[in-house]
Amino acid sequence: MAGSAAAQVYRSVGPDGRVVYSDKPPAANARDNAPAGAGTGAGGSSAGGLPYQLNQVAQRFPVTLYSGKDCAPCDSGRNLLVNRGIPFTEKTVNTDADVKALQRLTGDTNLPVATVGGQRLSGFSDAEWSQYLDAAGYPKSSQLPSTYRRPAAAPLVAARPVAAAPAAAASAAASAPEAPPAPSVAPQRTTTNPAGIRF
């Protein structure tokens, strides 16, 4: 009975959309063949297919890297995470809006910044980052499966379409029916209309 607890359980979705759990790997043509319990980790990183213990640590202590362009310490921090096999989310800080958002989050604008769960690490220090990753329970060497794909870096502040907004507002204003002019004087209150409502 104790040996069955360590057995791998696979989740697959059949062609009919039915979810099946089994101790046998799913067929190659199954739509979703991630091990059971794998899902999207906190912070938006894809934890699909992670070994169980690594998935548990990534769920409890998600890692986020805040980095910038042409930032050697950022590259060093990223390399440490990649070489150690840490599943992480990367947020880039390139625009003024990104810098302001980073300052609101961290109280500072220095890069890189890493978060390991609720712990914030400012600036890169191999020893310090490794110490916090060890304390969180991340393995010292990569346990990522060969099929794991790290999520692409995304801007800290999502860009909003600027050019389309004024044109859309102008066309909406042009097609909207003209509203009746607002009354310039408040309606009189009378005994038959104590609230002064006008229709």
C-alpha positions as CSV (number, residue, x, y, z in Angstrom):
1,M,0.0,0.0,0.0
2,A,2.9,2.4,0.8
3,G,4.4,1.8,-2.7
4,S,1.3,3.0,-4.4
5,A,1.5,6.5,-2.9
6,A,4.8,7.2,-4.8
7,A,3.4,6.0,-8.1
8,Q,3.0,8.7,-10.9
9,V,-0.6,9.5,-11.7
10,Y,-1.3,10.9,-15.2
11,R,-4.1,13.1,-16.3
12,S,-5.3,13.0,-20.0
13,V,-8.1,14.4,-22.0
14,G,-9.7,12.0,-24.5
15,P,-10.9,13.0,-28.0
16,D,-14.4,13.2,-26.5
17,G,-13.2,15.8,-23.9
18,R,-13.5,13.4,-21.0
19,V,-10.7,13.7,-18.4
20,V,-9.1,10.4,-17.4
21,Y,-6.7,9.7,-14.5
22,S,-4.4,6.6,-14.8
23,D,-1.1,5.2,-13.6
24,K,-0.1,4.6,-17.2
25,P,1.2,7.4,-19.5
26,P,-1.4,8.7,-21.9
27,A,-1.3,7.9,-25.6
28,A,0.7,10.4,-27.7
29,N,-2.4,11.7,-29.4
30,A,-4.1,12.8,-26.1
31,R,-4.8,16.5,-25.9
32,D,-3.4,17.1,-22.4
33,N,-1.0,14.6,-20.9
34,A,0.4,16.5,-17.9
35,P,0.9,14.5,-14.6
36,A,-2.0,14.9,-12.3
37,G,-1.8,17.9,-9.9
38,A,0.2,19.9,-12.4
39,G,-1.4,23.2,-13.3
40,T,-0.6,26.8,-13.6
41,G,1.6,27.9,-10.8
42,A,1.2,31.1,-8.8
43,G,2.5,34.2,-10.6
44,G,1.4,32.9,-13.9
45,S,4.2,30.5,-14.6
46,S,3.4,27.2,-16.2
47,A,4.0,24.4,-13.8
48,G,2.6,21.8,-16.1
49,G,4.7,18.7,-16.0
50,L,6.9,19.7,-13.1
51,P,8.0,17.0,-10.7
52,Y,5.7,16.8,-7.7
53,Q,8.0,18.3,-5.1
54,L,9.2,21.1,-7.4
55,N,5.6,21.9,-8.3
56,Q,4.7,22.1,-4.5
57,V,7.6,24.5,-3.8
58,A,6.7,26.6,-6.9
59,Q,3.1,26.8,-5.7
60,R,4.1,27.9,-2.1
61,F,7.1,30.2,-3.0
62,P,6.7,31.4,-6.6
63,V,9.7,33.2,-8.0
64,T,9.5,36.4,-10.1
65,L,12.4,38.2,-11.6
66,Y,12.2,41.9,-12.4
67,S,14.8,42.8,-15.0
68,G,15.8,45.5,-17.5
69,K,17.6,45.8,-20.9
70,D,21.4,45.8,-20.9
71,C,21.5,44.9,-17.3
72,A,24.4,42.6,-16.5
73,P,23.3,41.8,-12.9
74,C,19.8,41.0,-14.4
75,D,21.5,38.5,-16.8
76,S,23.4,37.0,-13.9
77,G,20.2,36.5,-11.8
78,R,18.4,35.0,-14.8
79,N,21.3,32.6,-15.5
80,L,21.3,31.5,-11.8
81,L,17.6,30.7,-12.0
82,V,17.8,29.0,-15.4
83,N,20.9,26.9,-14.5
84,R,19.4,25.8,-11.2
85,G,16.1,24.8,-12.9
86,I,13.9,27.3,-11.0
87,P,10.5,27.8,-12.7
88,F,10.0,31.6,-12.6
89,T,8.1,34.5,-14.2
90,E,10.1,37.4,-15.6
91,K,8.7,41.0,-15.7
92,T,10.7,43.5,-17.7
93,V,11.1,47.1,-16.6
94,N,11.7,49.2,-19.7
95,T,9.2,52.1,-19.7
96,D,8.5,55.0,-17.3
97,A,5.3,53.2,-16.4
98,D,7.2,50.1,-15.6
99,V,9.7,52.0,-13.4
100,K,6.8,53.7,-11.5
101,A,5.1,50.3,-10.9
102,L,8.4,48.8,-9.7
103,Q,8.9,51.7,-7.3
104,R,5.3,51.1,-5.9
105,L,6.1,47.4,-5.5
106,T,9.5,47.6,-4.0
107,G,10.1,51.2,-2.9
108,D,13.1,51.3,-5.1
109,T,14.1,51.4,-8.8
110,N,17.3,49.3,-8.7
111,L,17.4,46.2,-10.8
112,P,17.3,43.2,-10.7
113,V,14.7,42.4,-8.1
114,A,13.6,38.9,-7.3
115,T,10.8,37.7,-5.2
116,V,10.8,34.2,-3.6
117,G,7.3,33.9,-2.2
118,G,6.8,37.0,-0.1
119,Q,10.6,37.7,0.3
120,R,12.0,40.5,-1.9
121,L,15.7,40.5,-2.9
122,S,17.1,43.7,-4.4
123,G,20.2,43.6,-6.5
124,F,21.9,40.4,-7.5
125,S,24.0,38.4,-5.0
126,D,24.6,34.7,-6.0
127,A,25.1,33.7,-2.3
128,E,22.0,35.6,-1.0
129,W,19.7,34.4,-3.8
130,S,20.9,30.8,-3.4
131,Q,20.3,31.0,0.3
132,Y,16.7,32.1,-0.1
133,L,16.0,29.5,-2.8
134,D,17.5,26.8,-0.5
135,A,15.3,28.0,2.4
136,A,12.2,27.9,0.2
137,G,13.0,24.2,-0.7
138,Y,14.1,24.6,-4.3
139,P,16.5,21.8,-5.5
140,K,20.2,22.8,-5.9
141,S,20.3,21.4,-9.4
142,S,17.7,21.3,-12.2
143,Q,14.9,18.8,-12.0
144,L,12.9,20.4,-14.8
145,P,11.7,17.9,-17.4
146,S,13.1,18.3,-21.0
147,T,9.6,19.3,-22.1
148,Y,9.4,22.3,-19.8
149,R,9.3,25.7,-21.5
150,R,9.9,28.8,-19.5
151,P,7.2,31.5,-20.0
152,A,8.4,34.5,-22.1
153,A,9.3,37.7,-20.3
154,A,6.5,40.2,-20.2
155,P,6.4,44.0,-19.4
156,L,5.6,44.8,-15.8
157,V,2.9,47.2,-17.0
158,A,0.8,45.9,-19.9
159,A,0.9,48.3,-22.9
160,R,-2.4,49.9,-23.8
161,P,-3.3,50.7,-27.4
162,V,-3.0,54.5,-27.5
163,A,-3.7,55.3,-31.1
164,A,-7.0,53.4,-31.3
165,A,-8.5,54.9,-28.2
166,P,-9.0,58.5,-29.4
167,A,-10.3,57.4,-32.8
168,A,-12.8,55.0,-31.1
169,A,-13.9,57.8,-28.7
170,A,-14.4,60.2,-31.6
171,S,-16.4,57.8,-33.7
172,A,-18.5,56.8,-30.7
173,A,-19.2,60.5,-29.9
174,A,-20.1,61.2,-33.6
175,S,-22.6,58.2,-33.8
176,A,-24.2,58.8,-30.4
177,P,-27.6,60.6,-30.5
178,E,-27.5,64.1,-29.2
179,A,-28.6,64.3,-25.6
180,P,-31.4,66.8,-24.7
181,P,-30.0,69.9,-23.0
182,A,-29.9,69.7,-19.2
183,P,-32.3,72.0,-17.5
184,S,-30.6,75.2,-16.4
185,V,-32.9,75.8,-13.4
186,A,-34.0,73.2,-10.9
187,P,-37.7,72.4,-11.1
188,Q,-40.1,74.1,-8.7
189,R,-41.4,72.0,-5.8
190,T,-45.1,72.2,-5.3
191,T,-47.7,70.5,-3.1
192,T,-48.6,68.1,-5.9
193,N,-44.8,67.5,-6.8
194,P,-42.9,67.8,-3.4
195,A,-39.7,66.3,-4.9
196,G,-39.7,68.7,-7.8
197,I,-39.4,65.9,-10.4
198,R,-39.8,66.9,-14.1
199,F,-40.5,64.5,-16.9
